[in-house]
Amino acid sequence: MPRNTSPRLFPLGGDLPASRIGYGAMRLLGPGQWGPYPHHDDGVDLLRGVIDAGVNLIDTADVYGPHSNELLIHDALAPYARDVVIATKGGFVRPRPGPHVTPIGNPDYLRQCVHMSARRLGRERIDLYYLHSAWATDASFEDQVGTLAELRDEGLIRHIGLSNLTADQLKTAQAITPIAAVTAHYNVAARANQDLLDTTIASGAAFVPWQPVSLTTPGDPTDTTGPARLHQVLAPIADAHGATIPQVSLAWLLAIAPGVLPIPATTRLDHFRANLGALDLTLTPQELAAIDDLGTP
Ligand SMILES: NC(=O)c1ccc[n+]([C@@H]2O[C@H](COP(=O)([O-])OP(=O)(O)OC[C@H]3O[C@@H](n4cnc5c(N)ncnc54)[C@H](OP(=O)(O)O)[C@@H]3O)[C@@H](O)[C@H]2O)c1
């Protein structure tokens, strides 16, 4: 049976319509993910262009910059259109430029994170707030989820999300409080989080694949066309549809389930608009199966 690529919105937490393709804002930063994006006005134009293109889901985190990414989103989008969905995350600190981050999860820290993200974004209530990882050891995972549940009950968070965790941890969290979304590394080349995806979708939550189009190891330079083993499968499929490989990668993700919401990043509006073409790309069952098989080593 052909897998469904519609509708174009998914109700996050059952009540918050989010576009099936979102925008990941993490690339709008200074070098080493440190400090403000050097092309501030271009970043503002890009974020406004994303919204104008009909996309309402924007993904950020307090550790992007730190803080400068949330501030750029505020500069670009406030006052916010009614339907904009801002997803941010807390629970990491970045002590210096570069990829290293330290997870922190104690209640005082997480509470301050949520209040400060709301202030930086200019939102009274954060639409979707993710715990950035399940890796902190200064508080139990259960206590961290509980802290976010308290903040939701206090009105600071509309829906809770979880990032970078296992399927078992998701089940533990769901026994504490409703979880609206899970985000993790997943794409045509990276399937380590398959159990997590399956568990998330079965629960009715959204699964938000990060790094959906770059087919390299996280942190490595971007490659959206993939290594030879992938390229030789993806390129003919793209050619058959007059599409690009990023569009095929996204269409394959969208076809998994209506609750799969990839968040491709780009510094270029033309790339973003092109990526949205995936919404109109229906892959055949044979093409989907050929890409499925790429996950088999
Ligand atoms: N929860 C987490 O721990 C976590 C971790 C990593 C990322 N994320 C989120 O996920 C988002 C996406 O992840 P990501 O930025 O790592 O990877 P990605 O979206 O897979 O790849 C982005 C890269 O692909 C390029 N690109 C995008 N569209 C393209 C196109 N049509 N043609 C050619 N190149 C294209 C971009 O370059 P150009 O600028 O040249 O287009 C950029 O270098 C991030 O922005 C962030 O919001 C979350």
The ligand as an SDF file (V2000), in Angstrom:
LIG
                    3D

 48 52  0  0  0  0  0  0  0  0999 V2000
   18.1580   18.1170   19.0000 N   0  0  0  0  0  0  0  0  0  0  0  0
   19.4280   18.1200   18.6440 C   0  0  0  0  0  0  0  0  0  0  0  0
   20.3100   17.6810   19.4030 O   0  0  0  0  0  0  0  0  0  0  0  0
   19.8210   18.6530   17.3030 C   0  0  0  0  0  0  0  0  0  0  0  0
   21.0970   18.3740   16.7820 C   0  0  0  0  0  0  0  0  0  0  0  0
   21.4320   18.8690   15.5270 C   0  0  0  0  0  0  0  0  0  0  0  0
   20.5090   19.6320   14.8080 C   0  0  0  0  0  0  0  0  0  0  0  0
   19.2830   19.9140   15.3460 N   0  0  0  0  0  0  0  0  0  0  0  0
   18.2910   20.7210   14.6170 C   0  0  0  0  0  0  0  0  0  0  0  0
   18.0990   20.1450   13.3500 O   0  0  0  0  0  0  0  0  0  0  0  0
   18.2810   21.1240   12.3410 C   0  0  0  0  0  0  0  0  0  0  0  0
   18.8070   20.4940   11.0690 C   0  0  0  0  0  0  0  0  0  0  0  0
   20.0100   19.7910   11.3130 O   0  0  0  0  0  0  0  0  0  0  0  0
   21.3840   20.1530   10.6200 P   0  0  0  0  0  0  0  0  0  0  0  0
   21.4710   21.6090   10.3860 O   0  0  0  0  0  0  0  0  0  0  0  0
   22.4500   19.5180   11.4270 O   0  0  0  0  0  0  0  0  0  0  0  0
   21.3720   19.3250    9.2640 O   0  0  0  0  0  0  0  0  0  0  0  0
   20.5540   19.3250    7.8620 P   0  0  0  0  0  0  0  0  0  0  0  0
   19.3460   20.1540    7.9500 O   0  0  0  0  0  0  0  0  0  0  0  0
   20.3990   17.9080    7.4720 O   0  0  0  0  0  0  0  0  0  0  0  0
   21.6140   19.9630    6.8610 O   0  0  0  0  0  0  0  0  0  0  0  0
   21.8610   21.3200    6.7820 C   0  0  0  0  0  0  0  0  0  0  0  0
   22.9350   21.5080    5.7430 C   0  0  0  0  0  0  0  0  0  0  0  0
   22.4190   21.0810    4.4880 O   0  0  0  0  0  0  0  0  0  0  0  0
   22.5610   22.0960    3.5260 C   0  0  0  0  0  0  0  0  0  0  0  0
   21.3490   22.1030    2.7030 N   0  0  0  0  0  0  0  0  0  0  0  0
   20.0650   22.1790    3.1250 C   0  0  0  0  0  0  0  0  0  0  0  0
   19.2250   22.1430    2.0770 N   0  0  0  0  0  0  0  0  0  0  0  0
   19.9970   22.0320    0.9710 C   0  0  0  0  0  0  0  0  0  0  0  0
   19.7100   21.9620   -0.4150 C   0  0  0  0  0  0  0  0  0  0  0  0
   18.4610   21.9850   -0.8690 N   0  0  0  0  0  0  0  0  0  0  0  0
   20.7610   21.8670   -1.2830 N   0  0  0  0  0  0  0  0  0  0  0  0
   22.0210   21.8280   -0.8270 C   0  0  0  0  0  0  0  0  0  0  0  0
   22.3590   21.9080    0.4790 N   0  0  0  0  0  0  0  0  0  0  0  0
   21.3530   22.0030    1.3750 C   0  0  0  0  0  0  0  0  0  0  0  0
   22.7490   23.3790    4.2670 C   0  0  0  0  0  0  0  0  0  0  0  0
   23.6220   24.2350    3.5630 O   0  0  0  0  0  0  0  0  0  0  0  0
   23.1210   25.6590    2.9640 P   0  0  0  0  0  0  0  0  0  0  0  0
   23.1060   26.5940    4.1170 O   0  0  0  0  0  0  0  0  0  0  0  0
   24.1460   25.9820    1.9440 O   0  0  0  0  0  0  0  0  0  0  0  0
   21.7730   25.4140    2.3650 O   0  0  0  0  0  0  0  0  0  0  0  0
   23.3780   22.9390    5.5800 C   0  0  0  0  0  0  0  0  0  0  0  0
   24.7980   22.9420    5.4900 O   0  0  0  0  0  0  0  0  0  0  0  0
   19.2330   22.1250   12.9920 C   0  0  0  0  0  0  0  0  0  0  0  0
   19.1800   23.3890   12.3860 O   0  0  0  0  0  0  0  0  0  0  0  0
   18.7330   22.1620   14.4070 C   0  0  0  0  0  0  0  0  0  0  0  0
   17.6120   23.0500   14.5030 O   0  0  0  0  0  0  0  0  0  0  0  0
   18.9270   19.4140   16.5730 C   0  0  0  0  0  0  0  0  0  0  0  0
  1  2  1  0
  2  3  2  0
  2  4  1  0
  4  5  1  0
  4 48  2  0
  5  6  2  0
  6  7  1  0
  7  8  2  0
  8  9  1  0
  8 48  1  0
  9 10  1  0
  9 46  1  0
 10 11  1  0
 11 12  1  0
 11 44  1  0
 12 13  1  0
 13 14  1  0
 14 15  2  0
 14 16  1  0
 14 17  1  0
 17 18  1  0
 18 19  2  0
 18 20  1  0
 18 21  1  0
 21 22  1  0
 22 23  1  0
 23 24  1  0
 23 42  1  0
 24 25  1  0
 25 26  1  0
 25 36  1  0
 26 27  1  0
 26 35  1  0
 27 28  2  0
 28 29  1  0
 29 30  1  0
 29 35  2  0
 30 31  1  0
 30 32  2  0
 32 33  1  0
 33 34  2  0
 34 35  1  0
 36 37  1  0
 36 42  1  0
 37 38  1  0
 38 39  2  0
 38 40  1  0
 38 41  1  0
 42 43  1  0
 44 45  1  0
 44 46  1  0
 46 47  1  0
M  CHG  2   8   1  16  -1
M  END
$$$$
